[in-house]
Structures are given as structure tokens and as C-alpha cells.
Amino acid sequence: MTTAATPSRAPGRRRRSTAATLANVAMGLGAVLFLGAFVWAALLYRPYVVPTDSMAPTISAGERVLAERVEGTDVRRGDVVVFQDTTWGDLPMIKRVIGVGGDTVVCCDAEGRLTINGEPVPEPYLDTPGRASATEFSATVPEGRLFLLGDHRRDSVDSRSRLAGGAAADGAVPRDAVVARVDVTAWPLGEAGVVERPEGFAALPGGISAPGPLPTLFWAGVTGAVLILGGAAQGPIARRAGRRGRR
């Protein structure tokens, strides 16, 4: 009887061995994806707390954002950037890039829109409909500098307030003052989401910047976690199935 039972058990052992091997591979791959995504995101991104409502409703005061470390040369119109410039204060600030070197930024046209080099730019992210700015202005941005505005135009202290007099009479900041570009709002969870690149700037020379890698890294991490949990659960499932088979 022992001799007759042996062949029936062998396929079961082979199946369990194959399943265990696949589970180990899944857990190993999952660990690589999960840890790799976490480490890569930690190297690429920095968290910031937004101190004011100058970027509302896109980003409100107290919200936590994740900003990709970028060089100022990589910045495009429409990007929401973190910058630090001594003429603006000692702390990092967050504003939207409206004009780059060589641009002439004017507000407003007959319909209340902001124009860049004579082209009107739709700004659906503004806090209120109507005029893009309560005060009229015109500025030509020097090469190597950026003209920055807040989305909450009624209260934002930005490049408009620095157009009159002083060393920074153009109202712009150097490109190398930029330290990061905001990709997502992370907290509170109810407000979490991707900070979109506005299509209104896409037709202008240079276009808009490509989406950041954080969503890809997030889903890589989620996939890794699923593989780890699935691989870890395979052992108990296989043992239970084996016990049922013996019964």
C-alpha cells in the first residue's frame, strides 16, 4: 500500500514546491518595487507646508504638498514652483510661473484676461472669475528670470507688487531661485491630488512641463505591496489546500 500511495503524493509535492518558488519570486520582486519606489521618491521629492492662501484654490493654507526637486532651467510657464529669494523673504515661497525670459506679460485685455506676448491665456485655476488682476500691469521679463503670480490674485503678494522701483523693478526672480516644482497635494486626504499643468500655456513657445514621476512611483509601490502580501499569503493557502487534499 505504501508503494501505491507514493506516486499520488509526488505531483502534490511538485505543485507545492512550484507554488512556493513563485511566491518567493513575487515577494522578491515586490520588495524591489516597493523599496525602490520609496527610495526614489524620497530622493526626488520634498514635502512643504503651504503657509498662506496666495495659491488658493489650487493649494490652500496649511496643506502639505510634495514638490519634485528640479533646476530652474527645467521650469515652464504654468508650473507651480517652490523658490527662495532674499528679496522676497527668508522662507521658501510657492507661486505659479506666468512669464519666462523674453516674455511681455500684460493685464488685462478687453475681456479681463492676462496676455503673454499679446496672446490671451485662459486661467481656470483662479480663485474668482472675471479679471485676471484687479490692478493693471505690464512687465517684460529679463532673460534668466521668472514672473510669478499667485492664483488668489486679490491677496497674493507676487511679482506685481515688485514692479515699482528697487533693484528688482521687473518683478521677476532668478531661475536659480527655484528649488522644486509642486506635483501633488498630499494632505489633508480630502484635498489630495495632482497639481495639473494648465493647458492654456501649451501653445506658447516651450510648451508646458511633463507630468512628474510621482504617480508612477506610487503605483509601483502599491504593486510591490500587493506582490509581497500575495506571496506571503501563498504559504498558508497552500498548507490549507494540502490538508483538504489529504482528507
ChimeraX attribute file (.defattr): number of C-alpha atoms within 10 A of each C-alpha:
attribute: neighborCount
match mode: 1-to-1
recipient: residues
	/A:1	5
	/A:2	6
	/A:3	7
	/A:4	8
	/A:5	9
	/A:6	10
	/A:7	10
	/A:8	10
	/A:9	11
	/A:10	11
	/A:11	11
	/A:12	13
	/A:13	12
	/A:14	11
	/A:15	12
	/A:16	18
	/A:17	13
	/A:18	12
	/A:19	16
	/A:20	17
	/A:21	13
	/A:22	14
	/A:23	21
	/A:24	18
	/A:25	15
	/A:26	20
	/A:27	21
	/A:28	16
	/A:29	16
	/A:30	24
	/A:31	19
	/A:32	17
	/A:33	22
	/A:34	23
	/A:35	15
	/A:36	16
	/A:37	21
	/A:38	15
	/A:39	12
	/A:40	13
	/A:41	17
	/A:42	12
	/A:43	11
	/A:44	16
	/A:45	20
	/A:46	16
	/A:47	15
	/A:48	19
	/A:49	17
	/A:50	20
	/A:51	16
	/A:52	16
	/A:53	18
	/A:54	25
	/A:55	25
	/A:56	18
	/A:57	14
	/A:58	18
	/A:59	23
	/A:60	18
	/A:61	14
	/A:62	14
	/A:63	19
	/A:64	21
	/A:65	24
	/A:66	23
	/A:67	23
	/A:68	24
	/A:69	17
	/A:70	18
	/A:71	14
	/A:72	20
	/A:73	11
	/A:74	11
	/A:75	21
	/A:76	25
	/A:77	24
	/A:78	24
	/A:79	22
	/A:80	28
	/A:81	27
	/A:82	22
	/A:83	21
	/A:84	19
	/A:85	15
	/A:86	10
	/A:87	10
	/A:88	15
	/A:89	9
	/A:90	9
	/A:91	10
	/A:92	19
	/A:93	20
	/A:94	26
	/A:95	25
	/A:96	22
	/A:97	19
	/A:98	23
	/A:99	26
	/A:100	26
	/A:101	16
	/A:102	14
	/A:103	19
	/A:104	18
	/A:105	22
	/A:106	20
	/A:107	20
	/A:108	19
	/A:109	15
	/A:110	8
	/A:111	10
	/A:112	16
	/A:113	19
	/A:114	24
	/A:115	21
	/A:116	21
	/A:117	13
	/A:118	12
	/A:119	16
	/A:120	19
	/A:121	19
	/A:122	15
	/A:123	17
	/A:124	12
	/A:125	15
	/A:126	20
	/A:127	18
	/A:128	13
	/A:129	10
	/A:130	11
	/A:131	18
	/A:132	25
	/A:133	19
	/A:134	12
	/A:135	12
	/A:136	14
	/A:137	14
	/A:138	16
	/A:139	20
	/A:140	19
	/A:141	20
	/A:142	19
	/A:143	12
	/A:144	15
	/A:145	21
	/A:146	30
	/A:147	28
	/A:148	25
	/A:149	25
	/A:150	25
	/A:151	25
	/A:152	23
	/A:153	21
	/A:154	15
	/A:155	13
	/A:156	18
	/A:157	16
	/A:158	21
	/A:159	22
	/A:160	23
	/A:161	13
	/A:162	17
	/A:163	17
	/A:164	11
	/A:165	9
	/A:166	9
	/A:167	10
	/A:168	13
	/A:169	14
	/A:170	21
	/A:171	23
	/A:172	26
	/A:173	24
	/A:174	18
	/A:175	20
	/A:176	16
	/A:177	18
	/A:178	24
	/A:179	18
	/A:180	23
	/A:181	28
	/A:182	26
	/A:183	24
	/A:184	22
	/A:185	25
	/A:186	17
	/A:187	15
	/A:188	11
	/A:189	10
	/A:190	8
	/A:191	15
	/A:192	15
	/A:193	14
	/A:194	17
	/A:195	19
	/A:196	15
	/A:197	18
	/A:198	17
	/A:199	15
	/A:200	16
	/A:201	24
	/A:202	16
	/A:203	11
	/A:204	14
	/A:205	9
	/A:206	12
	/A:207	14
	/A:208	19
	/A:209	16
	/A:210	8
	/A:211	12
	/A:212	17
	/A:213	14
	/A:214	20
	/A:215	14
	/A:216	11
	/A:217	19
	/A:218	15
	/A:219	14
	/A:220	20
	/A:221	21
	/A:222	16
	/A:223	17
	/A:224	24
	/A:225	20
	/A:226	17
	/A:227	23
	/A:228	23
	/A:229	15
	/A:230	15
	/A:231	21
	/A:232	16
	/A:233	12
	/A:234	17
	/A:235	16
	/A:236	10
	/A:237	10
	/A:238	16
	/A:239	12
	/A:240	11
	/A:241	12
	/A:242	14
	/A:243	9
	/A:244	9
	/A:245	9
	/A:246	7
	/A:247	5
